[in-house]
Amino acid sequence: MIVVAVTRFLAGAFLANAVPHGTAALRGREFPSPFATPPGVGLSSPRENAAWSLTNLVVGTALLLAVRRRAGSPAWAAAGATLMGGFLGWWFAPARREARLLAVPLER
């Protein structure tokens, strides 16, 4: 039961992380990703963000499919998505605040 909950939690986190990278890629904007220099801080190209979004979608979907027939609450996936969203907001808040203070757009 714990393994199912953790798997669903991680699936929700991966799926939530796919959204900002996918939307940045679709808009043709640079956005921080693990492939940037420095990782998670520098900006990655739209192509890199599309690849990272697709990777997150594949991993999240695979995790959900792995436990789809198991007992347990899907609320764990929602919890993972919610916590990932909160973490991403916390992580990127200083960069957005600094960009606002400098009157420089975050995306190029």
C-alpha distances in whole Angstrom, upper triangle without the diagonal:
4,5,5,6,9,10,11,12,14,15,17,19,20,21,23,25,26,28,31,31,32,34,36,37,38,40,41,41,40,37,35,32,31,34,37,39,38,34,33,36,39,39,38,40,39,38,36,34,34,32,30,29,28,26,24,24,23,20,19,19,18,15,14,16,13,10,13,12,8,7,7,10,12,13,11,14,17,16,16,19,21,20,22,25,25,25,28,30,30,31,34,35,38,39,39,41,43,44,45,48,49,49,48,46,42,42,45
4,5,5,6,8,10,10,12,14,15,17,18,20,21,23,25,27,29,29,30,33,34,35,36,39,40,39,38,34,32,30,29,32,34,36,35,31,30,33,36,36,36,38,37,36,34,32,32,31,28,27,27,25,22,23,22,19,18,19,18,14,14,16,14,12,14,15,11,11,9,11,13,13,10,13,16,14,14,18,19,18,19,22,23,23,25,27,27,28,31,32,35,36,37,38,41,42,43,45,46,47,45,43,40,40,43
4,5,5,6,9,10,11,12,14,15,16,18,20,21,23,25,27,28,28,31,33,33,34,37,38,37,36,33,31,28,27,29,32,34,33,29,28,32,34,35,34,35,35,34,31,30,30,28,25,25,24,22,20,20,19,16,15,16,15,11,12,14,11,9,12,13,10,11,10,12,13,14,11,13,16,15,14,17,19,18,19,22,23,22,24,27,27,27,30,32,35,35,36,38,40,41,42,44,46,46,45,42,39,39,41
4,6,5,6,8,10,10,12,14,15,16,18,20,21,23,26,26,27,29,31,32,33,35,37,36,35,32,31,28,27,30,32,35,34,30,29,32,35,35,33,35,34,33,31,29,28,27,25,24,23,21,19,19,18,15,13,14,13,9,9,11,9,6,9,10,7,8,7,9,10,11,9,10,13,13,13,15,18,17,18,21,22,22,24,27,27,28,30,32,35,35,36,38,40,41,42,44,46,46,44,41,38,38,41
4,5,5,6,9,10,11,12,14,15,17,18,20,22,24,25,26,28,30,31,32,34,36,35,34,31,29,27,26,29,31,34,33,29,27,30,33,33,32,34,33,33,30,28,28,27,24,23,23,21,18,19,19,16,14,15,15,11,10,13,12,9,11,13,10,9,7,7,8,9,6,8,11,10,10,13,15,14,16,18,19,19,22,24,24,25,27,29,32,33,33,35,37,38,39,41,43,43,42,39,36,36,39
4,5,5,6,8,10,11,12,14,15,17,19,21,23,23,24,27,28,29,31,33,34,33,32,28,26,24,23,26,28,31,29,26,24,27,30,30,30,32,31,30,28,26,26,25,22,21,21,19,16,17,17,14,12,14,14,10,11,14,12,10,13,15,12,13,11,11,11,11,7,9,12,10,9,12,14,13,14,17,18,17,19,22,22,23,25,27,30,30,31,33,35,36,37,39,41,41,40,37,34,34,37
4,5,5,6,9,10,11,12,14,15,17,19,22,22,22,25,27,27,28,31,32,31,30,27,26,23,22,25,27,30,29,25,24,27,30,30,28,30,29,28,26,24,24,22,20,19,19,16,14,14,14,11,9,11,10,6,7,10,8,7,10,13,11,12,11,11,10,12,8,8,12,12,10,12,15,14,14,17,19,18,20,23,24,23,26,28,30,31,32,34,36,36,38,40,41,41,40,37,33,33,36
4,5,5,6,9,10,10,12,14,15,17,20,21,21,23,25,26,27,29,31,30,30,27,25,23,23,25,28,31,30,26,24,27,30,29,28,30,28,28,26,24,23,22,20,18,18,17,14,13,14,11,9,10,10,7,6,10,9,8,9,12,11,11,9,9,7,8,6,5,8,9,8,10,12,13,13,15,17,18,19,21,22,23,25,27,30,30,30,33,35,35,36,39,40,40,38,36,32,32,35
4,5,5,6,9,10,11,13,15,16,18,19,20,22,24,25,26,28,30,29,28,25,23,21,21,24,26,29,27,24,22,25,27,27,27,28,27,27,25,23,23,22,19,18,19,17,14,14,15,12,10,12,13,9,9,13,13,11,13,16,14,14,11,10,9,8,5,4,7,6,4,7,10,9,10,13,14,14,16,18,19,19,22,24,26,27,27,30,32,32,33,36,37,37,36,33,30,30,33
4,5,5,6,9,10,11,13,15,17,17,18,21,22,23,25,27,28,27,26,22,21,18,17,21,23,25,24,21,19,22,25,25,24,26,25,24,22,20,20,19,16,15,16,14,11,12,12,9,7,10,11,8,9,12,12,12,14,17,16,17,14,14,12,12,9,7,10,9,6,8,11,10,9,13,14,14,15,18,19,18,20,23,25,26,26,29,31,31,32,35,36,36,34,32,28,28,31
4,5,5,6,9,10,11,13,16,16,16,19,21,21,22,25,26,26,25,22,21,18,18,21,23,26,26,22,20,24,25,25,24,25,23,23,21,19,18,17,15,13,13,12,9,9,10,7,4,7,8,5,6,10,10,10,11,15,14,16,14,13,10,11,9,6,9,10,7,8,12,12,11,13,16,15,16,19,20,20,22,24,27,27,27,30,32,32,33,36,37,36,35,32,28,28,30
4,6,5,6,9,10,11,14,15,16,17,20,20,21,24,25,24,24,21,20,18,19,22,24,26,26,22,20,23,25,24,23,25,23,23,21,19,18,18,16,13,14,14,10,10,12,10,7,9,11,9,8,12,13,13,13,17,16,17,14,13,9,9,8,4,6,7,5,4,8,9,8,10,13,13,14,16,18,18,19,22,25,25,25,27,29,29,30,33,35,34,33,30,26,26,29
4,6,5,6,9,10,12,13,15,16,18,19,21,22,24,22,22,18,17,15,15,19,20,23,22,19,16,19,21,21,20,22,21,22,19,17,17,17,14,12,14,13,9,10,12,10,8,11,13,11,11,15,15,15,16,20,19,20,17,16,13,12,10,7,8,8,5,4,8,7,5,8,10,10,10,13,15,15,16,19,21,22,22,24,26,27,28,30,32,32,30,27,24,24,27
4,5,5,6,9,11,11,12,15,16,17,18,21,22,21,20,17,16,13,14,16,18,22,21,17,15,19,20,20,18,20,19,19,16,14,14,13,10,9,10,9,5,7,9,7,5,9,10,9,10,13,14,15,16,20,20,21,19,18,15,15,13,10,11,12,8,8,11,11,8,10,13,12,12,15,17,16,17,20,23,22,23,26,27,27,29,31,32,32,30,27,23,23,25
4,5,5,7,10,11,11,13,15,16,17,19,20,20,20,17,17,15,16,18,20,24,23,20,17,20,22,21,19,20,18,18,17,14,14,14,11,9,10,10,6,6,9,8,5,8,10,10,10,13,15,15,15,19,19,21,19,17,14,14,13,9,10,12,9,7,11,12,9,10,14,14,13,16,18,18,18,21,24,23,23,26,28,27,28,32,32,32,30,27,23,22,25
4,5,6,8,10,10,12,14,15,16,18,20,19,18,15,15,14,16,18,20,23,22,19,16,19,20,19,18,20,18,19,17,14,14,15,12,10,12,12,8,9,12,11,9,11,14,13,13,16,18,18,18,22,22,23,20,18,15,14,13,10,9,10,8,5,8,9,7,7,10,11,10,12,15,15,15,17,20,20,20,23,25,24,25,28,29,29,27,24,21,20,23
4,5,6,7,9,11,12,13,15,16,18,16,16,12,12,10,12,14,16,19,19,15,12,15,17,16,15,16,15,16,14,11,12,12,9,7,10,10,7,8,12,11,9,12,15,14,15,18,19,20,21,24,24,25,23,21,18,17,16,13,13,13,10,8,10,11,7,8,11,10,8,11,14,13,13,16,19,18,18,21,23,22,24,27,27,27,25,22,19,18,21
4,6,6,6,9,10,11,12,14,15,15,15,12,13,11,13,14,16,20,20,17,14,17,18,16,14,15,13,14,12,9,9,10,7,4,7,8,5,6,9,10,9,11,14,14,15,17,19,20,20,24,24,26,24,22,19,19,18,14,14,16,13,10,13,14,11,11,14,14,12,14,17,16,15,18,21,20,20,23,25,23,25,28,29,28,25,22,19,18,20
4,6,5,6,9,10,11,12,14,14,14,12,13,12,15,17,18,21,21,18,16,18,18,16,15,16,13,15,14,10,10,12,10,7,10,11,9,9,13,13,12,13,17,17,17,19,21,22,22,26,26,27,25,23,19,19,18,15,14,16,14,10,13,14,11,10,13,14,11,13,16,16,15,17,20,19,18,21,23,22,23,26,27,26,24,20,18,16,19
4,5,5,6,9,10,11,12,11,11,8,10,10,13,15,15,18,19,16,13,14,15,13,13,13,11,13,13,9,10,12,10,8,11,13,11,12,15,16,15,17,20,20,20,23,25,25,25,29,29,30,28,26,22,22,21,18,17,18,15,12,14,15,11,10,13,13,9,11,14,13,12,14,17,15,14,18,20,18,19,23,23,22,20,17,14,13,15
4,6,5,6,9,10,11,10,9,7,8,8,11,12,13,16,17,14,12,14,14,11,10,10,8,10,9,5,6,9,7,5,9,10,9,11,14,15,14,16,19,19,20,22,24,25,26,30,30,31,29,27,24,24,22,19,19,20,17,14,16,17,13,12,16,15,11,14,16,15,13,16,18,16,16,20,21,19,21,24,24,23,21,17,14,12,15
4,5,5,6,9,10,10,11,10,12,11,14,15,16,19,20,18,15,17,17,14,12,12,9,10,10,6,6,9,8,5,8,10,10,10,13,15,14,15,18,19,20,21,24,25,25,29,30,31,29,27,24,24,23,19,19,21,18,15,18,19,15,14,18,18,14,16,19,18,16,19,22,20,19,23,24,22,23,27,27,25,23,19,17,14,16
4,5,5,6,9,9,10,10,12,13,16,17,17,21,21,19,17,18,17,14,13,12,9,12,12,9,9,12,11,9,11,14,13,13,16,18,17,18,21,22,22,24,27,28,27,31,32,33,31,29,25,25,24,21,20,22,20,16,18,19,16,14,18,18,15,15,19,18,16,18,21,18,17,21,22,20,21,25,24,23,20,17,15,12,14
4,6,5,6,5,7,6,10,11,14,15,14,18,18,17,14,15,14,11,10,9,7,10,10,7,8,11,11,10,13,15,14,15,18,19,19,21,23,24,25,27,29,30,30,34,34,36,34,31,28,27,27,23,23,24,21,18,20,21,17,16,18,18,14,15,18,17,14,17,19,16,15,19,20,17,19,22,22,20,17,14,12,9,11
4,5,5,6,7,8,11,11,15,14,14,18,19,17,16,17,15,12,10,8,4,6,8,6,5,9,10,8,11,13,14,14,17,18,19,20,22,24,24,26,28,30,30,33,34,36,34,32,29,29,28,24,24,26,23,20,22,23,19,18,21,21,17,19,21,20,17,20,22,19,18,22,23,20,22,25,25,23,20,17,15,11,12
4,5,8,10,11,15,15,18,18,18,22,23,21,19,20,19,15,13,11,7,9,12,9,8,12,13,11,12,15,15,15,18,20,20,20,23,25,25,26,29,30,30,34,35,36,35,33,29,29,29,25,24,26,24,21,23,24,21,19,23,23,19,20,23,22,20,22,24,21,20,24,25,22,23,27,26,24,22,18,16,13,14
4,5,9,10,14,16,19,19,18,21,23,21,19,19,18,14,13,11,8,11,13,11,11,14,15,13,15,18,18,18,21,23,23,24,26,28,28,30,32,33,33,37,38,39,37,35,31,31,31,27,26,28,26,22,24,25,22,20,23,23,19,20,23,22,19,21,23,20,18,22,22,19,20,24,23,21,18,15,14,10,11
4,7,10,13,14,18,17,16,19,21,20,18,18,16,12,11,8,5,8,11,10,10,13,14,13,15,18,19,19,21,23,24,25,27,29,29,31,33,35,34,38,39,41,39,37,33,33,32,29,28,30,27,24,26,27,23,22,24,24,20,21,24,22,19,21,23,20,19,22,22,19,21,24,23,21,18,14,13,10,9
4,6,10,12,16,15,14,16,18,17,15,15,13,9,9,7,6,9,11,9,11,14,14,14,16,18,18,19,22,23,24,25,28,29,29,31,33,35,35,39,39,41,39,36,33,32,31,28,27,28,26,23,24,25,21,20,22,21,18,18,21,19,16,18,19,16,15,19,19,16,18,21,19,18,15,11,10,6,6
4,7,9,13,12,10,13,14,14,12,11,9,6,5,5,6,9,9,8,10,13,12,13,16,17,17,19,22,23,23,25,27,28,29,31,33,34,35,39,39,40,38,36,33,32,31,28,27,28,25,23,24,24,20,19,21,20,16,17,19,17,14,17,17,14,14,18,17,14,17,20,18,17,14,11,9,6,6
4,6,10,10,9,12,12,11,9,9,8,5,5,7,7,10,9,7,10,12,11,11,15,16,15,17,20,20,21,23,25,25,27,29,30,32,32,36,36,38,35,33,30,29,28,25,24,25,22,20,20,20,17,16,18,16,12,14,16,13,11,14,15,11,12,16,15,14,16,19,18,18,14,12,8,7,9
4,7,8,6,9,9,8,5,5,5,4,6,9,10,12,10,8,12,13,11,12,15,15,15,17,20,19,20,23,24,24,26,28,29,31,32,35,35,37,34,32,29,29,27,24,24,24,21,19,20,19,15,15,16,14,11,13,14,11,9,13,13,10,12,15,15,14,17,19,19,19,16,14,10,9,11
4,5,6,9,9,6,5,7,7,7,6,9,10,11,8,7,10,10,8,10,13,12,12,15,17,16,17,20,21,21,23,26,26,28,29,33,33,34,32,31,28,27,25,22,23,22,19,18,19,18,14,15,17,14,11,14,15,12,11,15,16,14,15,19,18,18,21,23,22,23,20,17,14,13,15
4,6,8,8,5,5,8,9,9,8,12,13,13,9,9,12,11,8,11,14,12,12,16,17,16,17,20,21,21,23,25,26,27,29,32,32,34,32,31,28,28,25,23,23,23,19,19,20,19,15,17,18,15,13,16,17,13,13,17,18,16,18,21,21,20,23,25,25,26,23,21,17,16,18
4,7,8,6,7,10,9,9,7,9,12,11,7,9,12,10,9,12,14,13,14,17,18,17,19,22,22,23,25,27,27,30,31,35,35,36,35,34,31,31,28,26,27,26,23,22,24,22,19,20,21,19,16,19,20,16,16,20,20,17,20,23,22,21,25,26,25,26,23,21,17,16,17
4,6,5,6,7,5,6,5,9,12,12,9,10,13,13,11,14,17,16,16,20,21,20,22,25,25,26,28,30,31,33,34,38,37,39,37,36,33,32,30,28,28,28,24,23,25,23,20,20,21,19,16,18,19,15,14,18,17,15,17,20,19,18,22,23,22,23,19,18,15,14,14
3,5,8,7,5,7,8,12,15,15,12,14,17,16,15,18,20,19,20,23,24,24,25,28,29,29,31,33,34,35,37,41,40,42,40,39,36,35,33,30,31,30,27,26,27,25,22,22,23,20,18,20,20,16,15,19,17,15,18,20,18,18,22,23,21,23,19,19,16,15,16
4,6,6,5,9,10,14,17,18,14,15,19,18,16,19,21,20,20,24,25,24,25,28,29,29,31,33,33,35,37,40,40,41,39,38,35,34,31,30,30,29,26,25,26,24,21,21,22,18,17,19,18,14,14,17,16,13,17,19,17,17,21,22,21,22,19,19,16,16,17
4,5,6,9,9,13,15,16,12,13,16,15,13,16,18,16,16,20,21,20,21,24,25,25,27,30,30,31,33,36,36,37,35,34,31,31,28,26,27,25,22,22,23,21,17,19,19,16,14,17,16,13,13,16,16,14,17,19,18,18,22,23,22,24,21,20,16,16,17
4,6,8,9,13,15,16,13,12,15,15,12,14,17,16,15,18,20,19,20,23,24,24,26,28,29,30,31,35,34,35,33,32,29,28,26,23,24,23,19,19,19,18,14,15,16,13,10,13,13,9,9,13,13,11,14,16,16,16,19,21,21,22,19,18,14,14,16
4,7,9,13,15,17,14,13,17,17,15,17,20,19,18,22,24,23,23,26,28,27,29,32,32,33,35,38,38,39,36,35,32,31,28,26,26,25,22,21,22,20,17,17,17,14,12,13,13,9,9,12,11,8,12,14,13,13,16,18,17,18,16,15,11,12,14
4,7,10,13,15,12,12,16,16,15,17,20,19,19,22,24,24,24,27,29,29,31,33,34,35,36,40,40,41,39,37,34,33,31,29,29,28,25,24,24,23,20,19,20,18,15,16,16,13,11,14,13,10,13,16,14,13,17,18,17,18,15,14,11,11,12
4,7,9,12,10,9,13,14,13,15,18,18,18,20,23,23,23,26,28,28,30,32,33,35,36,39,39,41,38,37,34,33,31,28,28,28,25,23,24,23,20,19,20,18,15,16,17,14,12,15,15,11,13,16,15,13,17,19,17,18,14,12,9,8,9
4,7,8,6,7,10,11,10,12,15,15,16,18,20,20,21,24,25,26,28,30,31,33,34,37,38,39,37,36,33,32,30,27,28,28,25,23,24,24,20,20,22,19,16,18,19,16,15,18,18,15,16,20,19,17,20,22,21,21,17,15,12,10,10
4,5,5,6,9,10,11,12,14,15,17,18,20,21,22,24,26,27,29,30,32,34,34,38,39,40,39,37,34,34,32,29,29,30,27,24,26,26,22,22,24,22,19,20,22,19,17,20,21,18,18,22,21,19,22,24,22,22,18,16,13,10,10
4,5,5,6,9,10,10,12,14,15,16,18,20,21,22,24,26,27,28,30,32,32,36,37,39,37,35,32,32,30,27,27,28,25,23,25,25,21,20,23,22,18,20,22,20,18,21,22,19,19,23,22,20,22,25,24,23,19,16,14,11,11
4,5,5,6,9,10,11,12,14,15,17,18,20,21,22,24,26,27,28,31,31,35,36,38,37,35,32,32,31,27,28,29,26,24,26,26,23,22,25,24,20,23,25,22,20,24,25,22,22,26,26,23,26,29,27,26,23,20,18,15,14
4,5,5,6,9,10,10,12,14,15,16,18,20,21,23,24,26,27,29,30,34,34,36,35,34,30,31,29,26,26,27,24,22,24,24,20,20,23,21,18,21,23,20,18,22,23,20,21,24,24,22,25,28,27,26,23,20,17,15,15
4,5,5,6,8,10,10,12,14,15,16,18,20,21,22,24,25,27,28,32,32,34,33,31,28,28,26,23,23,24,21,19,21,21,17,17,20,18,15,17,20,17,16,19,21,18,18,22,22,21,23,26,25,24,21,18,15,13,14
4,5,5,6,9,10,10,12,14,15,16,18,20,21,22,24,26,26,30,31,33,32,30,27,27,26,23,23,24,22,19,22,22,19,18,22,21,18,20,22,20,19,22,24,21,22,25,26,24,26,29,28,27,24,21,18,15,16
4,5,5,6,9,10,11,12,14,15,16,18,20,21,22,25,25,29,30,32,31,30,27,28,26,22,24,25,21,20,23,23,19,20,23,21,18,21,24,21,20,24,25,23,24,27,27,26,28,31,30,30,27,24,21,18,19
4,5,5,6,9,10,11,12,14,15,16,18,20,21,23,24,28,28,30,29,28,24,25,23,20,21,22,18,17,19,19,15,16,19,18,15,18,20,18,17,21,22,20,21,25,25,24,26,29,29,28,25,22,19,17,19
4,5,5,6,9,10,10,12,14,15,16,18,20,22,22,26,27,28,27,25,22,23,21,18,18,20,17,14,17,18,14,15,18,17,14,17,20,18,17,21,23,21,21,25,26,24,26,29,29,28,26,22,19,17,19
4,5,5,6,9,10,10,12,14,15,16,18,20,21,24,25,28,27,26,22,23,22,18,20,21,18,16,20,20,17,18,21,20,18,21,23,21,21,24,26,25,25,28,29,28,30,33,33,32,29,26,23,21,22
4,5,5,6,8,10,11,12,14,15,16,19,20,23,24,26,25,25,22,23,21,17,19,20,17,16,19,19,16,17,21,19,17,21,23,21,21,24,26,25,25,29,29,28,31,34,33,33,30,27,24,22,23
4,6,5,6,8,10,11,12,14,15,17,18,22,22,24,23,22,18,19,17,14,16,17,13,12,16,16,12,14,17,16,14,18,20,18,19,22,24,23,23,27,28,27,29,32,32,32,29,26,23,21,23
4,6,5,6,8,10,11,12,14,16,16,20,21,23,22,21,17,18,17,13,15,17,14,12,16,17,14,15,19,18,17,20,22,21,21,24,27,25,26,29,30,29,31,34,34,34,31,28,25,23,25
4,6,5,6,9,10,10,12,15,15,19,20,22,22,21,18,20,18,15,17,19,16,15,19,20,17,18,22,21,20,23,25,24,24,27,30,28,29,32,33,32,34,37,37,37,34,31,28,26,28
4,6,5,6,9,10,10,13,14,18,18,21,20,20,17,18,16,13,16,17,14,14,17,17,15,17,20,19,18,22,23,22,23,26,28,28,28,31,33,32,34,37,37,37,34,31,28,27,29
4,5,5,6,9,10,11,12,16,16,18,17,16,13,15,13,10,12,14,11,10,14,15,13,15,18,17,17,20,22,21,22,25,28,27,27,30,32,31,33,36,37,36,34,31,28,26,29
4,5,5,6,9,10,10,14,15,17,17,16,13,16,14,11,14,16,13,13,17,18,16,18,21,21,20,23,25,24,25,28,31,30,30,33,35,34,36,39,39,39,36,33,30,29,31
4,5,5,6,9,10,13,14,17,17,17,15,17,16,13,16,18,15,15,19,20,18,20,23,23,22,25,27,26,27,30,33,32,33,36,37,37,38,41,42,41,39,36,33,31,33
4,5,5,7,9,12,12,15,14,14,12,15,12,10,14,15,12,13,17,17,16,18,21,21,21,24,25,25,26,29,32,31,32,35,36,36,38,40,41,41,39,36,33,31,34
4,5,6,6,10,10,12,12,12,9,12,11,8,12,14,12,13,16,17,16,18,21,21,21,24,26,26,27,30,33,32,32,35,37,37,38,41,42,42,40,36,33,32,35
4,5,5,8,10,13,14,14,12,15,14,12,15,17,16,16,20,21,20,22,25,25,25,28,30,29,30,33,36,35,36,39,40,40,41,44,45,44,42,39,36,35,37
4,6,8,9,12,13,14,13,16,14,13,17,18,16,18,21,21,21,23,26,25,26,29,30,30,31,34,37,36,37,40,41,41,43,46,46,46,44,41,38,36,39
4,6,5,8,9,11,10,13,12,11,15,16,15,17,20,20,20,23,25,25,26,28,30,30,32,34,37,37,37,40,42,42,43,46,47,47,45,42,38,37,40
4,6,8,9,10,9,13,13,12,15,17,16,17,20,21,21,23,26,26,27,29,31,31,33,35,38,38,38,40,43,42,43,46,47,47,45,42,39,38,40
4,7,9,11,11,15,15,15,17,19,19,20,23,24,24,26,29,29,30,33,34,34,36,38,41,41,41,44,46,46,47,50,51,51,49,46,43,42,44
4,6,9,10,14,13,14,17,18,18,20,22,23,23,26,28,28,29,32,33,33,35,37,40,41,41,43,45,46,47,49,51,50,49,46,43,42,45
4,7,9,12,12,13,16,17,18,20,21,22,24,26,27,28,30,32,33,34,36,37,40,41,41,43,46,46,47,49,51,51,49,46,43,43,46
4,7,9,9,11,13,13,14,17,18,19,21,23,24,25,27,28,29,30,33,34,37,38,38,40,42,43,44,46,48,48,46,44,41,40,43
4,5,6,8,10,11,12,14,15,17,18,20,21,22,24,26,27,28,30,31,35,36,35,37,40,40,41,43,45,45,44,41,38,38,41
4,5,6,7,9,10,11,13,15,16,17,19,20,22,23,25,26,28,29,32,33,33,35,37,37,38,41,42,42,41,38,35,35,38
4,5,5,6,9,10,10,12,14,15,16,18,20,21,22,24,26,27,30,31,30,32,35,35,36,38,40,40,39,36,33,33,37
4,5,5,6,9,10,10,12,14,15,16,18,20,21,22,24,26,29,30,29,31,34,34,35,38,39,39,38,35,32,33,36
4,5,5,6,9,10,11,12,14,15,16,18,20,21,22,24,27,28,28,30,32,32,33,36,38,37,36,33,30,30,33
4,5,5,6,9,10,10,12,14,15,16,18,20,21,22,26,26,26,28,31,31,31,34,36,35,34,31,29,29,32
4,5,5,6,8,10,10,12,14,15,16,18,20,21,24,25,25,27,29,30,30,33,35,35,34,31,28,29,32
4,5,5,6,8,10,10,12,14,15,16,18,20,23,24,24,26,28,29,29,32,33,34,32,30,27,27,30
4,6,5,6,9,10,10,12,14,15,16,18,21,22,21,24,26,26,27,30,31,31,30,27,24,24,27
4,5,5,6,9,10,11,12,14,16,16,20,21,20,22,25,25,26,28,30,30,29,26,24,24,28
4,5,5,6,9,10,10,12,14,15,18,20,20,21,24,25,25,27,29,30,29,26,23,24,28
4,5,5,6,9,10,10,12,14,17,18,18,20,22,23,24,26,28,28,26,24,21,21,25
4,5,5,6,9,10,11,12,15,16,15,18,20,20,21,24,25,25,24,22,19,19,23
4,5,5,6,9,10,11,14,15,15,16,19,20,20,22,25,25,24,22,19,21,24
4,5,5,6,9,10,12,14,14,16,18,19,20,22,24,24,23,22,18,20,23
4,5,5,6,8,11,11,12,14,16,17,18,20,22,22,20,18,15,16,20
4,6,5,6,9,10,10,12,14,15,15,18,20,20,19,17,14,16,20
4,6,5,8,10,10,11,14,15,16,17,19,20,20,19,16,18,21
4,6,7,8,10,11,13,14,16,17,19,20,19,17,14,16,19
4,6,5,6,9,10,11,12,14,16,16,15,14,10,12,16
4,6,5,6,9,10,11,12,14,15,15,14,11,14,17
4,5,5,6,8,10,10,12,14,13,13,11,14,17
4,5,5,6,9,10,11,12,11,10,8,11,14
4,5,5,6,9,10,10,9,9,7,10,13
4,5,5,6,9,10,10,11,10,13,16
4,5,5,6,8,8,10,9,13,15
4,5,5,6,5,6,6,10,12
4,5,5,6,7,8,12,14
4,5,8,10,11,15,16
4,5,9,10,13,14
4,7,9,12,13
4,6,9,9
4,5,7
4,7
4
